[in-house]
Amino acid sequence: MLTHLSIRDVVLIDKLDIEFERGLCVLTGETGAGKSIVLDALGLALGARAEANLIRSKADKLSVTASFLLTKRHPALALLAEQDISAEDDSIVVRRIVSADGRGKAFINDQPVSVSLLRTIAEHLVEVHGQFDTHGLLDPGTHLDVLDDYRKAKDSDRLDRTCADAFEAWRTASQALKDAEAATAKAAADETFLRAALTELDDLAPRTGEEKDLSDRRALLKNAEHIVAALADARSSLAGDTDVESLLRTTASKLARIAPQAGGTLDALCQALERAVIETADVLQELDRTAAQVESEPKELEQAEERLFALKAVARKHKCAVDDLPQVQADMKAQLDSIDHGADRIRDLAATVSKTKLVFETAAQKLHEARIAAALKLDKGVAKELAPLKLDKATFKTTIGTAGSENWSARGYSKVTFEVSTNPGMPAGPLAKIASGGELARFMLALKVVLADTQNLTTLIFDEVDTGIGGATANAVGERLERLAKDVQILVVTHSPQVAARGQHHWRVAKGTKAGETTTKVGLLGADERLEEVARMLAGDKVTAEARAAANRLIAGTAS
């Protein structure tokens, strides 16, 4: 709900702070006192178009701040979280500043934001209904949501989820079919190239890591002569004129014979010599083995280079690394397989698309029928509210049609529009185009009464909803506003004493002149002041004792 409104230098308002409460909040005052300025200022804080002529004379800028206290799971909090804007204690403070040069700034919880984001958040906070500026339910784009919220509040079901899941399955299957058709068509167009390229790759038979192996072997073979010579020289050093292995064996044998007489002193040395003998023999064997590996056929280097160059040439042709050639080979096989077996796969996918589409259509039809049933209940509920609001000749109808398949979605295929006819025999049409002035606001009031349990808004504003009515009709308007105020904060600007008398909180807007400067002030009325204000609304400029008595009866009657 709206808890605080702070206005600075807007038209006739120099400084104004209003603390709002829950329930039915009433603003009254004489014509021209500035009630619309208060609403215009609030509109600025909620993202309305800003104009420099709204700035009070002699001021260089205006500012408006509005504070809201929300429920724990209010959708506006989720939107703020998506923008990394914190909302401590589930409260939101929106602020708008407009300079004389037309430039403006917007803030949410002291963080700068775009006006478009401010407006998006505001749509979840406040809805205004009046003679000239209305939105929300007048936007046909909202009607499907409104009807679904009403339907689910009356009849809890899982039709929405079932329909959404069926649509997603159909969409996924359709995309898989499109991808398969595209892949098959592309493969077919490239079939000649693919078969020739795959034959070349099959003949080449590349393997991952082969490039490195060939490069290493090539480097070895290029230096084979020097390596073999070095190995031969090393072997000669170990087993040449001085046979190191024989010397070690002889030394080990001599020590082994004398070791038992040394009381264990020579044991470690004997073991070391035995290891040296074994390792020397291993070294000689490894030298011989390595030399044999390095020695190659005369054409082996040439063959390795040719293989390496062939692999690199094919890799360049396919614009990939040599190690990626096996994957290219596998991909080509898969593409050719899609040609060879593509018709079967496409036929299977098409069958899946048909099956999932049928499941979606069935789910969408059930949801559509549930919406039709809910629409009948909604129309009946609104019809009951119209007569007391002096709209007894008007009709309200929820029109439900079906969208073309290109517009089907997870929400099904229903098209929902709220239509009205204000006079018998006249064709029904969109709310915004058929109804006008106070009629429009009263239609909104009737709808809001019926939809009271389904709305997430924190504050509803009705601007002069009582225009052109009085007596029993004005009393009916007040009674419905009072009912609505049990579920949502209501702020109403009114000229009707019957409506004002039902207010739980009452502010009077007045205009005054001091030192040659005219300003608008807003004051919260106490019990006596409220009685006087309702009496003024009944009697006009001159408040009589009879008017005060009538006001007292009116207030007492609404409180009972």
MARMINU-58376 format. One line per field, with one value per residue (C-alpha): residue number from 1; residue in three letters; x, y, z. Coordinates in nm, 3 decimals. Layout:
seq = NUM, ...
type = ALA, ...
xx = X, ...
yy = Y, ...
zz = Z, ...
This chain:
seq = 1, 2, 3, 4, 5, 6, 7, 8, 9, 10, 11, 12, 13, 14, 15, 16, 17, 18, 19, 20, 21, 22, 23, 24, 25, 26, 27, 28, 29, 30, 31, 32, 33, 34, 35, 36, 37, 38, 39, 40, 41, 42, 43, 44, 45, 46, 47, 48, 49, 50, 51, 52, 53, 54, 55, 56, 57, 58, 59, 60, 61, 62, 63, 64, 65, 66, 67, 68, 69, 70, 71, 72, 73, 74, 75, 76, 77, 78, 79, 80, 81, 82, 83, 84, 85, 86, 87, 88, 89, 90, 91, 92, 93, 94, 95, 96, 97, 98, 99, 100, 101, 102, 103, 104, 105, 106, 107, 108, 109, 110, 111, 112, 113, 114, 115, 116, 117, 118, 119, 120, 121, 122, 123, 124, 125, 126, 127, 128, 129, 130, 131, 132, 133, 134, 135, 136, 137, 138, 139, 140, 141, 142, 143, 144, 145, 146, 147, 148, 149, 150, 151, 152, 153, 154, 155, 156, 157, 158, 159, 160, 161, 162, 163, 164, 165, 166, 167, 168, 169, 170, 171, 172, 173, 174, 175, 176, 177, 178, 179, 180, 181, 182, 183, 184, 185, 186, 187, 188, 189, 190, 191, 192, 193, 194, 195, 196, 197, 198, 199, 200, 201, 202, 203, 204, 205, 206, 207, 208, 209, 210, 211, 212, 213, 214, 215, 216, 217, 218, 219, 220, 221, 222, 223, 224, 225, 226, 227, 228, 229, 230, 231, 232, 233, 234, 235, 236, 237, 238, 239, 240, 241, 242, 243, 244, 245, 246, 247, 248, 249, 250, 251, 252, 253, 254, 255, 256, 257, 258, 259, 260, 261, 262, 263, 264, 265, 266, 267, 268, 269, 270, 271, 272, 273, 274, 275, 276, 277, 278, 279, 280, 281, 282, 283, 284, 285, 286, 287, 288, 289, 290, 291, 292, 293, 294, 295, 296, 297, 298, 299, 300, 301, 302, 303, 304, 305, 306, 307, 308, 309, 310, 311, 312, 313, 314, 315, 316, 317, 318, 319, 320, 321, 322, 323, 324, 325, 326, 327, 328, 329, 330, 331, 332, 333, 334, 335, 336, 337, 338, 339, 340, 341, 342, 343, 344, 345, 346, 347, 348, 349, 350, 351, 352, 353, 354, 355, 356, 357, 358, 359, 360, 361, 362, 363, 364, 365, 366, 367, 368, 369, 370, 371, 372, 373, 374, 375, 376, 377, 378, 379, 380, 381, 382, 383, 384, 385, 386, 387, 388, 389, 390, 391, 392, 393, 394, 395, 396, 397, 398, 399, 400, 401, 402, 403, 404, 405, 406, 407, 408, 409, 410, 411, 412, 413, 414, 415, 416, 417, 418, 419, 420, 421, 422, 423, 424, 425, 426, 427, 428, 429, 430, 431, 432, 433, 434, 435, 436, 437, 438, 439, 440, 441, 442, 443, 444, 445, 446, 447, 448, 449, 450, 451, 452, 453, 454, 455, 456, 457, 458, 459, 460, 461, 462, 463, 464, 465, 466, 467, 468, 469, 470, 471, 472, 473, 474, 475, 476, 477, 478, 479, 480, 481, 482, 483, 484, 485, 486, 487, 488, 489, 490, 491, 492, 493, 494, 495, 496, 497, 498, 499, 500, 501, 502, 503, 504, 505, 506, 507, 508, 509, 510, 511, 512, 513, 514, 515, 516, 517, 518, 519, 520, 521, 522, 523, 524, 525, 526, 527, 528, 529, 530, 531, 532, 533, 534, 535, 536, 537, 538, 539, 540, 541, 542, 543, 544, 545, 546, 547, 548, 549, 550, 551, 552, 553, 554, 555, 556, 557, 558, 559, 560
type = MET, LEU, THR, HIS, LEU, SER, ILE, ARG, ASP, VAL, VAL, LEU, ILE, ASP, LYS, LEU, ASP, ILE, GLU, PHE, GLU, ARG, GLY, LEU, CYS, VAL, LEU, THR, GLY, GLU, THR, GLY, ALA, GLY, LYS, SER, ILE, VAL, LEU, ASP, ALA, LEU, GLY, LEU, ALA, LEU, GLY, ALA, ARG, ALA, GLU, ALA, ASN, LEU, ILE, ARG, SER, LYS, ALA, ASP, LYS, LEU, SER, VAL, THR, ALA, SER, PHE, LEU, LEU, THR, LYS, ARG, HIS, PRO, ALA, LEU, ALA, LEU, LEU, ALA, GLU, GLN, ASP, ILE, SER, ALA, GLU, ASP, ASP, SER, ILE, VAL, VAL, ARG, ARG, ILE, VAL, SER, ALA, ASP, GLY, ARG, GLY, LYS, ALA, PHE, ILE, ASN, ASP, GLN, PRO, VAL, SER, VAL, SER, LEU, LEU, ARG, THR, ILE, ALA, GLU, HIS, LEU, VAL, GLU, VAL, HIS, GLY, GLN, PHE, ASP, THR, HIS, GLY, LEU, LEU, ASP, PRO, GLY, THR, HIS, LEU, ASP, VAL, LEU, ASP, ASP, TYR, ARG, LYS, ALA, LYS, ASP, SER, ASP, ARG, LEU, ASP, ARG, THR, CYS, ALA, ASP, ALA, PHE, GLU, ALA, TRP, ARG, THR, ALA, SER, GLN, ALA, LEU, LYS, ASP, ALA, GLU, ALA, ALA, THR, ALA, LYS, ALA, ALA, ALA, ASP, GLU, THR, PHE, LEU, ARG, ALA, ALA, LEU, THR, GLU, LEU, ASP, ASP, LEU, ALA, PRO, ARG, THR, GLY, GLU, GLU, LYS, ASP, LEU, SER, ASP, ARG, ARG, ALA, LEU, LEU, LYS, ASN, ALA, GLU, HIS, ILE, VAL, ALA, ALA, LEU, ALA, ASP, ALA, ARG, SER, SER, LEU, ALA, GLY, ASP, THR, ASP, VAL, GLU, SER, LEU, LEU, ARG, THR, THR, ALA, SER, LYS, LEU, ALA, ARG, ILE, ALA, PRO, GLN, ALA, GLY, GLY, THR, LEU, ASP, ALA, LEU, CYS, GLN, ALA, LEU, GLU, ARG, ALA, VAL, ILE, GLU, THR, ALA, ASP, VAL, LEU, GLN, GLU, LEU, ASP, ARG, THR, ALA, ALA, GLN, VAL, GLU, SER, GLU, PRO, LYS, GLU, LEU, GLU, GLN, ALA, GLU, GLU, ARG, LEU, PHE, ALA, LEU, LYS, ALA, VAL, ALA, ARG, LYS, HIS, LYS, CYS, ALA, VAL, ASP, ASP, LEU, PRO, GLN, VAL, GLN, ALA, ASP, MET, LYS, ALA, GLN, LEU, ASP, SER, ILE, ASP, HIS, GLY, ALA, ASP, ARG, ILE, ARG, ASP, LEU, ALA, ALA, THR, VAL, SER, LYS, THR, LYS, LEU, VAL, PHE, GLU, THR, ALA, ALA, GLN, LYS, LEU, HIS, GLU, ALA, ARG, ILE, ALA, ALA, ALA, LEU, LYS, LEU, ASP, LYS, GLY, VAL, ALA, LYS, GLU, LEU, ALA, PRO, LEU, LYS, LEU, ASP, LYS, ALA, THR, PHE, LYS, THR, THR, ILE, GLY, THR, ALA, GLY, SER, GLU, ASN, TRP, SER, ALA, ARG, GLY, TYR, SER, LYS, VAL, THR, PHE, GLU, VAL, SER, THR, ASN, PRO, GLY, MET, PRO, ALA, GLY, PRO, LEU, ALA, LYS, ILE, ALA, SER, GLY, GLY, GLU, LEU, ALA, ARG, PHE, MET, LEU, ALA, LEU, LYS, VAL, VAL, LEU, ALA, ASP, THR, GLN, ASN, LEU, THR, THR, LEU, ILE, PHE, ASP, GLU, VAL, ASP, THR, GLY, ILE, GLY, GLY, ALA, THR, ALA, ASN, ALA, VAL, GLY, GLU, ARG, LEU, GLU, ARG, LEU, ALA, LYS, ASP, VAL, GLN, ILE, LEU, VAL, VAL, THR, HIS, SER, PRO, GLN, VAL, ALA, ALA, ARG, GLY, GLN, HIS, HIS, TRP, ARG, VAL, ALA, LYS, GLY, THR, LYS, ALA, GLY, GLU, THR, THR, THR, LYS, VAL, GLY, LEU, LEU, GLY, ALA, ASP, GLU, ARG, LEU, GLU, GLU, VAL, ALA, ARG, MET, LEU, ALA, GLY, ASP, LYS, VAL, THR, ALA, GLU, ALA, ARG, ALA, ALA, ALA, ASN, ARG, LEU, ILE, ALA, GLY, THR, ALA, SER
xx = 0.000, 0.097, 0.230, 0.381, 0.370, 0.612, 0.565, 0.797, 0.734, 0.468, 0.239, 0.065, 0.216, 0.533, 0.576, 0.342, 0.381, 0.093, 0.097, -0.156, -0.327, -0.496, -0.860, -1.066, -0.878, -1.084, -0.966, -1.221, -1.216, -1.377, -1.339, -1.001, -0.852, -0.578, -0.693, -0.575, -0.232, -0.187, -0.269, -0.050, 0.238, 0.188, 0.176, 0.519, 0.664, 0.518, 0.677, 0.424, 0.549, 0.725, 0.691, 0.879, 0.554, 0.465, 0.743, 0.613, 0.681, 1.021, 1.144, 1.425, 1.307, 1.033, 1.056, 0.801, 0.863, 0.619, 0.671, 0.497, 0.477, 0.426, 0.335, 0.616, 0.562, 0.450, 0.553, 0.720, 0.977, 1.071, 1.116, 1.344, 1.547, 1.606, 1.759, 1.972, 1.776, 1.729, 1.398, 1.448, 1.141, 0.945, 0.921, 0.974, 1.051, 1.018, 1.140, 1.130, 1.313, 1.246, 1.457, 1.345, 1.542, 1.322, 1.581, 1.474, 1.604, 1.429, 1.519, 1.396, 1.521, 1.782, 1.925, 1.907, 1.682, 1.531, 1.185, 1.072, 1.174, 1.006, 0.689, 0.709, 0.739, 0.460, 0.219, 0.233, 0.181, -0.095, -0.385, -0.565, -0.923, -1.078, -1.254, -0.956, -0.663, -0.719, -0.510, -0.476, -0.802, -0.851, -0.552, -0.682, -0.340, -0.421, -0.762, -0.642, -0.436, -0.728, -0.968, -0.718, -0.658, -1.035, -1.079, -0.807, -0.942, -1.283, -1.179, -0.832, -0.689, -0.367, -0.494, -0.242, 0.055, -0.070, -0.117, 0.226, 0.399, 0.216, 0.311, 0.677, 0.678, 0.520, 0.764, 1.063, 0.945, 0.878, 1.225, 1.383, 1.194, 1.308, 1.668, 1.655, 1.500, 1.760, 2.046, 1.920, 1.869, 2.218, 2.374, 2.193, 2.318, 2.676, 2.647, 2.899, 3.156, 3.090, 3.135, 3.461, 3.595, 3.500, 3.667, 3.985, 3.966, 3.890, 4.195, 4.407, 4.267, 4.385, 4.409, 4.419, 4.778, 4.930, 5.074, 5.287, 5.401, 5.507, 5.680, 5.875, 5.970, 6.070, 6.300, 6.455, 6.513, 6.668, 6.936, 6.961, 7.326, 7.448, 7.234, 7.353, 7.714, 7.666, 7.504, 7.787, 8.047, 7.866, 7.860, 8.223, 8.303, 8.125, 8.227, 8.535, 8.898, 8.803, 8.492, 8.320, 8.064, 8.341, 8.539, 8.234, 8.155, 8.519, 8.526, 8.193, 8.315, 8.630, 8.442, 8.178, 8.447, 8.592, 8.264, 8.179, 8.502, 8.422, 8.142, 7.885, 8.100, 8.117, 7.751, 7.625, 7.917, 7.859, 7.492, 7.582, 7.823, 7.556, 7.314, 7.583, 7.645, 7.274, 7.217, 7.529, 7.392, 7.056, 7.226, 7.410, 7.086, 6.901, 7.184, 7.153, 6.770, 6.771, 7.031, 6.813, 6.511, 6.699, 6.844, 6.580, 6.510, 6.645, 6.290, 6.135, 6.213, 6.067, 5.753, 5.707, 5.739, 5.496, 5.241, 5.277, 5.245, 4.938, 4.764, 4.834, 4.712, 4.378, 4.344, 4.392, 4.127, 3.877, 4.002, 4.077, 4.366, 4.521, 4.401, 4.042, 4.039, 3.892, 3.599, 3.553, 3.549, 3.284, 3.070, 3.077, 2.970, 2.681, 2.577, 2.580, 2.392, 2.127, 2.094, 2.078, 1.836, 1.703, 1.364, 1.300, 1.411, 1.206, 0.902, 0.945, 0.992, 0.688, 0.482, 0.606, 0.514, 0.162, 0.123, 0.249, 0.041, -0.272, -0.188, -0.143, -0.467, -0.653, -0.502, -0.561, -0.924, -0.985, -0.829, -1.035, -1.356, -1.261, -1.209, -1.551, -1.709, -1.519, -1.618, -1.987, -1.940, -1.747, -2.012, -2.287, -2.098, -2.036, -2.400, -2.514, -2.297, -2.403, -2.762, -2.681, -2.412, -2.667, -2.551, -2.867, -2.900, -2.540, -2.406, -2.065, -1.939, -1.616, -1.556, -1.340, -1.210, -0.931, -0.602, -0.448, -0.197, 0.090, -0.009, -0.053, 0.159, 0.212, -0.103, -0.312, -0.500, -0.765, -0.814, -0.994, -1.148, -1.372, -1.651, -1.940, -2.255, -2.394, -2.736, -2.982, -2.949, -2.600, -2.321, -2.067, -1.716, -1.391, -1.426, -1.205, -1.392, -1.754, -1.769, -1.669, -1.626, -1.783, -1.933, -1.588, -1.475, -1.792, -1.741, -1.392, -1.536, -1.783, -1.508, -1.276, -1.545, -1.593, -1.215, -1.131, -0.982, -0.760, -0.562, -0.202, -0.217, -0.145, -0.335, -0.635, -0.708, -1.051, -1.057, -1.411, -1.579, -1.901, -1.921, -2.279, -2.446, -2.594, -2.830, -2.868, -2.621, -2.351, -2.424, -2.383, -2.049, -1.937, -2.053, -1.851, -1.543, -1.574, -1.599, -1.297, -1.099, -1.112, -0.872, -0.676, -0.597, -0.839, -0.763, -1.067, -1.103, -1.469, -1.730, -1.995, -2.084, -2.219, -1.875, -1.682, -1.892, -1.763, -1.398, -1.190, -0.933, -1.030, -0.809, -0.927, -0.752, -0.770, -0.617, -0.507, -0.316, -0.050, 0.181, 0.053, 0.140, -0.126, -0.056, -0.246, -0.251, -0.379, -0.487, -0.602, -0.943, -1.043, -1.398, -1.539, -1.356, -1.477, -1.837, -1.799, -1.650, -1.932, -2.183, -2.015, -2.039, -2.412, -2.497, -2.246, -2.082, -2.313, -2.311, -2.634, -2.736, -2.956, -2.658, -2.453, -2.735, -2.766, -2.388, -2.396, -2.671, -2.484, -2.158, -2.338, -2.534, -2.223, -2.050, -2.333
yy = 0.000, 0.365, 0.482, 0.822, 1.087, 1.378, 1.657, 1.953, 2.242, 2.090, 2.357, 2.514, 2.281, 2.410, 2.147, 1.864, 1.541, 1.296, 0.981, 0.733, 0.444, 0.119, 0.113, 0.376, 0.707, 1.005, 1.335, 1.614, 1.985, 2.250, 2.246, 2.392, 2.340, 2.120, 1.760, 1.671, 1.817, 1.562, 1.277, 1.426, 1.444, 1.082, 0.994, 1.153, 0.936, 0.635, 0.713, 0.941, 1.180, 1.479, 1.836, 2.142, 2.343, 2.127, 2.297, 2.559, 2.921, 3.048, 2.692, 2.535, 2.174, 1.952, 1.627, 1.365, 1.066, 0.782, 0.500, 0.162, -0.129, -0.461, -0.818, -1.075, -1.225, -0.916, -0.939, -0.596, -0.734, -1.008, -0.751, -0.545, -0.853, -0.916, -0.566, -0.623, -0.359, -0.447, -0.388, -0.398, -0.475, -0.533, -0.159, 0.039, 0.409, 0.565, 0.916, 1.144, 1.472, 1.704, 2.013, 2.333, 2.237, 1.928, 1.680, 1.424, 1.153, 0.847, 0.641, 0.323, 0.268, 0.541, 0.359, 0.544, 0.368, 0.434, 0.583, 0.274, 0.048, 0.285, 0.264, -0.117, -0.145, 0.110, -0.100, -0.356, -0.096, 0.142, 0.142, 0.466, 0.488, 0.817, 1.024, 1.099, 0.882, 0.509, 0.201, -0.152, -0.328, -0.103, -0.267, -0.574, -0.728, -0.777, -0.938, -1.296, -1.267, -1.115, -1.389, -1.663, -1.514, -1.500, -1.859, -2.001, -1.814, -1.972, -2.316, -2.434, -2.656, -2.740, -2.668, -2.385, -2.605, -2.896, -2.669, -2.509, -2.848, -2.977, -2.667, -2.703, -3.070, -2.972, -2.682, -2.905, -3.174, -2.915, -2.768, -3.114, -3.179, -2.846, -2.916, -3.265, -3.136, -2.861, -3.100, -3.353, -3.084, -2.945, -3.291, -3.380, -3.063, -3.150, -3.525, -3.549, -3.350, -3.541, -3.882, -3.780, -3.614, -3.910, -4.154, -3.947, -3.947, -4.318, -4.388, -4.160, -4.310, -4.028, -4.082, -3.839, -3.764, -3.889, -3.550, -3.534, -3.894, -3.831, -3.504, -3.673, -3.968, -3.732, -3.537, -3.862, -3.996, -3.671, -3.707, -4.087, -4.096, -3.876, -4.055, -4.401, -4.284, -4.144, -4.468, -4.674, -4.453, -4.491, -4.871, -4.878, -4.687, -4.951, -5.266, -5.172, -5.239, -5.205, -5.416, -5.231, -5.508, -5.775, -5.557, -5.506, -5.877, -5.963, -5.707, -5.826, -6.188, -6.105, -5.915, -6.187, -6.444, -6.232, -6.087, -6.372, -6.297, -5.923, -5.964, -5.791, -5.486, -5.559, -5.663, -5.324, -5.283, -5.628, -5.548, -5.220, -5.400, -5.658, -5.378, -5.205, -5.528, -5.571, -5.204, -5.201, -5.503, -5.325, -5.013, -5.215, -5.385, -5.048, -4.901, -5.190, -5.164, -4.786, -4.813, -5.070, -4.836, -4.540, -4.733, -4.731, -4.821, -4.560, -4.456, -4.437, -4.065, -3.990, -4.190, -4.013, -3.671, -3.764, -3.887, -3.572, -3.344, -3.537, -3.501, -3.127, -3.077, -3.247, -3.052, -2.725, -2.835, -2.883, -2.578, -2.772, -2.904, -3.238, -3.391, -3.289, -3.493, -3.806, -3.594, -3.441, -3.793, -3.897, -3.588, -3.660, -4.017, -3.885, -3.642, -3.912, -4.137, -3.864, -3.876, -4.252, -4.277, -3.919, -4.002, -4.252, -4.008, -3.723, -3.949, -4.046, -3.684, -3.573, -3.837, -3.705, -3.349, -3.459, -3.648, -3.364, -3.110, -3.315, -3.334, -2.956, -2.891, -3.114, -2.933, -2.591, -2.682, -2.784, -2.457, -2.266, -2.428, -2.351, -1.988, -1.977, -2.110, -1.857, -1.578, -1.657, -1.633, -1.308, -1.156, -1.257, -1.107, -0.778, -0.761, -0.766, -0.463, -0.248, -0.162, -0.009, 0.200, 0.357, 0.136, -0.074, -0.034, -0.137, -0.486, -0.634, -0.931, -1.128, -1.222, -1.530, -1.623, -1.841, -1.718, -1.846, -2.127, -1.884, -1.713, -2.024, -2.024, -2.192, -2.003, -2.189, -2.030, -1.818, -1.449, -1.258, -0.913, -0.728, -0.550, -0.331, -0.184, 0.120, 0.127, -0.143, -0.232, -0.086, -0.326, -0.413, -0.280, -0.234, -0.070, 0.227, 0.311, 0.259, 0.392, 0.746, 0.976, 0.857, 0.556, 0.423, 0.461, 0.290, 0.001, -0.033, -0.021, -0.298, -0.511, -0.449, -0.550, -0.883, -0.934, -0.824, -1.160, -1.197, -0.871, -0.817, -0.438, -0.255, 0.066, 0.154, 0.516, 0.634, 0.989, 1.135, 0.799, 0.964, 1.222, 1.280, 1.071, 1.127, 0.988, 0.611, 0.564, 0.763, 0.562, 0.239, 0.363, 0.442, 0.106, -0.078, 0.132, 0.048, -0.324, -0.307, -0.129, -0.443, -0.615, -0.329, 0.030, 0.265, 0.630, 0.816, 1.177, 1.262, 1.538, 1.304, 1.335, 0.978, 0.853, 1.084, 0.976, 0.620, 0.719, 0.574, 0.850, 1.189, 1.466, 1.806, 1.982, 2.361, 2.651, 2.969, 3.291, 3.438, 3.731, 3.730, 3.361, 3.092, 2.745, 2.420, 2.253, 1.910, 1.841, 1.528, 1.592, 1.506, 1.399, 1.754, 1.878, 1.580, 1.649, 2.009, 1.902, 1.652, 1.922, 2.162, 1.899, 1.866, 2.235, 2.419, 2.748, 2.819, 2.537, 2.529, 2.346, 2.127, 2.037, 1.947, 1.729, 1.557, 1.504, 1.358, 1.113, 1.023, 0.950, 0.764, 0.559, 0.448, 0.355, 0.131
zz = 0.000, -0.040, 0.296, 0.225, -0.047, -0.048, -0.303, -0.360, -0.600, -0.823, -0.979, -0.674, -0.415, -0.253, 0.016, 0.103, 0.301, 0.340, 0.551, 0.410, 0.589, 0.493, 0.391, 0.214, 0.184, 0.067, -0.085, -0.116, -0.184, -0.395, -0.771, -0.865, -0.521, -0.663, -0.611, -0.960, -0.882, -0.604, -0.844, -1.117, -0.872, -0.772, -1.140, -1.188, -0.911, -1.091, -1.427, -1.599, -1.865, -1.708, -1.835, -1.717, -1.683, -1.382, -1.183, -0.941, -1.035, -0.914, -0.843, -1.044, -1.008, -0.866, -0.678, -0.577, -0.351, -0.285, -0.037, -0.051, 0.191, 0.012, 0.097, 0.115, -0.231, -0.417, -0.787, -0.771, -0.525, -0.770, -1.047, -0.824, -0.734, -1.104, -1.123, -0.810, -0.621, -0.256, -0.078, 0.297, 0.506, 0.180, 0.116, -0.202, -0.225, -0.572, -0.643, -0.945, -0.998, -1.292, -1.364, -1.532, -1.843, -1.879, -1.764, -1.508, -1.279, -1.139, -0.833, -0.665, -0.312, -0.378, -0.679, -1.014, -1.265, -1.606, -1.626, -1.818, -1.528, -1.284, -1.492, -1.507, -1.130, -1.080, -1.286, -1.006, -0.734, -0.838, -1.081, -1.161, -1.283, -1.366, -1.628, -1.845, -1.741, -1.704, -1.767, -1.640, -1.726, -2.026, -2.193, -2.382, -2.336, -1.967, -2.009, -2.050, -1.731, -1.544, -1.653, -1.564, -1.220, -1.166, -1.293, -1.069, -0.767, -0.823, -0.947, -0.857, -1.133, -1.318, -1.667, -1.718, -1.625, -1.835, -2.136, -2.092, -2.065, -2.373, -2.571, -2.474, -2.583, -2.916, -2.963, -2.887, -3.128, -3.400, -3.360, -3.376, -3.703, -3.850, -3.752, -3.903, -4.226, -4.252, -4.181, -4.435, -4.699, -4.643, -4.644, -4.964, -5.133, -5.031, -5.085, -5.372, -5.180, -4.859, -5.017, -5.189, -4.875, -4.656, -4.897, -4.872, -4.492, -4.476, -4.695, -4.480, -4.155, -3.924, -3.552, -3.262, -3.149, -3.472, -3.567, -3.252, -3.289, -3.650, -3.563, -3.283, -3.509, -3.788, -3.558, -3.436, -3.785, -3.904, -3.634, -3.646, -3.763, -3.480, -3.223, -3.330, -3.318, -2.969, -2.851, -3.003, -2.834, -2.501, -2.537, -2.628, -2.311, -2.103, -2.291, -2.490, -2.400, -2.037, -1.981, -1.697, -1.644, -1.612, -1.374, -1.154, -1.152, -1.061, -0.782, -0.648, -0.649, -0.455, -0.187, -0.162, -0.071, 0.207, 0.335, 0.584, 0.768, 0.797, 1.046, 0.817, 0.751, 0.377, 0.328, 0.212, -0.027, -0.175, -0.232, -0.401, -0.635, -0.722, -0.812, -1.018, -1.211, -1.286, -1.380, -1.602, -1.789, -1.822, -1.958, -2.220, -2.327, -2.345, -2.553, -2.798, -2.805, -2.857, -3.130, -3.306, -3.284, -3.419, -3.707, -3.979, -4.331, -4.574, -4.681, -4.331, -4.289, -4.629, -4.544, -4.212, -4.376, -4.652, -4.396, -4.189, -4.490, -4.613, -4.277, -4.264, -4.621, -4.549, -4.222, -4.412, -4.661, -4.378, -4.184, -3.869, -3.663, -3.761, -3.433, -3.525, -3.847, -3.681, -3.556, -3.902, -4.040, -3.785, -3.859, -4.231, -4.168, -3.957, -4.231, -4.494, -4.257, -4.226, -4.605, -4.617, -4.324, -4.313, -4.454, -4.175, -3.905, -4.050, -4.072, -3.705, -3.597, -3.799, -3.621, -3.286, -3.388, -3.482, -3.157, -2.934, -3.126, -3.064, -2.693, -2.685, -2.873, -2.627, -2.328, -2.487, -2.559, -2.197, -2.082, -2.338, -2.212, -1.852, -1.953, -2.118, -1.799, -1.589, -1.829, -1.778, -1.401, -1.437, -1.666, -1.424, -1.131, -1.309, -1.425, -1.060, -0.989, -1.285, -1.192, -0.849, -1.021, -1.257, -1.542, -1.551, -1.929, -1.988, -2.046, -1.987, -2.183, -2.183, -2.544, -2.597, -2.939, -3.072, -3.212, -3.533, -3.494, -3.552, -3.227, -3.014, -2.701, -2.366, -2.259, -2.516, -2.805, -2.633, -2.712, -2.437, -2.461, -2.215, -2.407, -2.302, -2.445, -2.265, -2.434, -2.544, -2.910, -2.939, -3.039, -2.776, -2.808, -2.614, -2.274, -2.355, -2.675, -2.569, -2.212, -2.122, -1.824, -1.499, -1.678, -1.746, -1.387, -1.262, -1.502, -1.357, -1.006, -1.086, -1.234, -0.940, -0.694, -0.871, -0.911, -0.558, -0.455, -0.761, -0.790, -0.675, -0.672, -0.347, -0.423, -0.639, -0.722, -0.840, -0.966, -0.946, -1.000, -0.884, -1.165, -1.282, -1.013, -0.672, -0.414, -0.412, -0.697, -0.519, -0.205, -0.406, -0.535, -0.180, -0.052, -0.320, -0.259, 0.109, 0.028, -0.197, 0.073, 0.288, 0.046, -0.107, -0.023, -0.201, -0.270, -0.407, -0.519, -0.483, -0.488, -0.345, 0.025, 0.016, -0.088, 0.143, 0.441, 0.403, 0.414, 0.695, 0.640, 0.500, 0.360, 0.241, -0.045, -0.024, -0.211, -0.039, -0.108, 0.116, 0.038, -0.318, -0.373, -0.424, -0.288, -0.244, 0.096, 0.201, 0.556, 0.738, 0.893, 1.246, 1.334, 1.366, 1.057, 0.860, 0.964, 0.850, 0.514, 0.439, 0.537, 0.292, 0.021, 0.094, 0.126, -0.089, 0.013, 0.307, 0.563, 0.764, 1.079, 0.865, 0.647, 0.952, 1.083, 0.747, 0.735, 1.083, 0.983, 0.666, 0.851, 1.128, 0.873, 0.688, 1.013, 1.130
